[in-house]
């Protein structure tokens, strides 16, 4: 398995456990950044797996973010690392956006 394949497998595992520590969530975001840097190397099946994992992260973004401020300031990390939104360092922003309800809900 390639290094990026290993990172993808780790990320897929990490997004399924939103109830762990903020340090573990930061490690997950670092793994996601590594994947973003090498995303061109992913084959179509891996791209689909990444999309699915990202959907898990988005669905539980508030729960993931809840423990991060205890150990880190995401705004500071973003500015120091120049992270792009694709790297998911914006969980604090995502969790502050009101959820839009679908028509007919």
C-alpha positions in Angstrom: 0.0 0.0 0.0 1.3 3.5 -0.8 1.8 6.2 1.8 -1.2 8.1 0.6 -3.3 4.9 0.7 -2.3 4.4 4.3 -3.2 8.0 5.2 -6.6 7.6 3.5 -7.3 4.4 5.5 -6.3 6.2 8.7 -8.5 9.2 7.8 -11.4 6.9 7.0 -11.0 5.3 10.5 -10.6 8.7 12.2 -13.8 10.2 10.9 -15.8 7.4 12.4 -14.8 8.3 15.9 -16.0 11.8 16.8 -15.9 11.2 20.5 -12.1 11.1 21.0 -9.7 13.8 22.2 -9.0 17.1 20.5 -5.4 16.0 20.0 -6.6 13.0 18.0 -8.9 15.3 15.9 -5.9 17.6 15.2 -4.0 14.5 14.1 -6.9 13.6 11.8 -6.8 17.1 10.3 -3.0 16.8 9.7 -3.6 13.4 8.0 -6.3 15.1 5.8 -3.8 17.8 4.8 -1.3 15.2 3.8 -3.9 13.6 1.6 -4.8 17.0 0.1 -1.2 17.5 -0.8 -1.0 14.2 -2.7 -4.6 14.0 -3.9 -3.6 13.8 -7.5 -2.1 10.4 -6.8 -5.5 8.9 -5.7 -7.2 6.6 -8.1 -10.9 6.9 -8.7 -11.9 4.4 -6.1 -9.7 6.2 -3.5 -11.2 9.5 -4.5 -14.7 8.1 -3.8 -13.5 6.8 -0.4 -12.1 10.2 0.4 -15.4 11.9 -0.6 -17.3 9.5 1.7 -14.9 10.1 4.6 -15.2 13.9 4.1 -19.0 13.5 4.2 -18.6 11.8 7.6 -16.5 14.6 8.8 -18.9 17.2 7.6 -21.9 15.4 9.1 -20.3 15.3 12.5 -18.3 18.6 12.2 -19.7 20.1 15.4 -18.9 17.0 17.4 -15.4 16.9 16.0 -14.8 20.6 16.7 -16.1 20.6 20.2 -12.9 19.1 21.7 -10.4 20.9 19.6 -10.5 24.4 21.3 -9.3 22.7 24.5 -5.9 22.0 22.7 -5.6 24.3 19.8 -6.8 27.5 18.1 -7.8 26.5 14.5 -7.8 30.1 13.3 -4.1 30.4 14.5 -3.2 27.1 12.9 -4.8 28.2 9.6 -2.9 31.5 9.5 0.4 29.9 10.4 0.1 27.0 7.9 -1.8 28.8 5.1 -4.2 25.8 5.0 -6.8 25.9 2.2 -10.5 25.1 3.0 -10.0 21.7 1.2 -7.8 20.7 4.1 -10.7 20.9 6.6 -9.0 23.4 9.0 -12.3 25.4 9.0 -14.3 23.2 11.3 -14.9 26.2 13.6 -16.3 28.1 10.7 -18.4 25.2 9.5 -19.9 24.7 12.9 -21.0 28.4 13.2 -22.9 28.4 9.9 -26.7 27.8 10.6 -28.0 24.7 9.0 -30.3 25.3 6.0 -33.4 23.2 6.0 -34.5 21.6 2.7 -37.8 22.7 1.2 -40.6 20.5 2.4 -38.8 19.5 5.7 
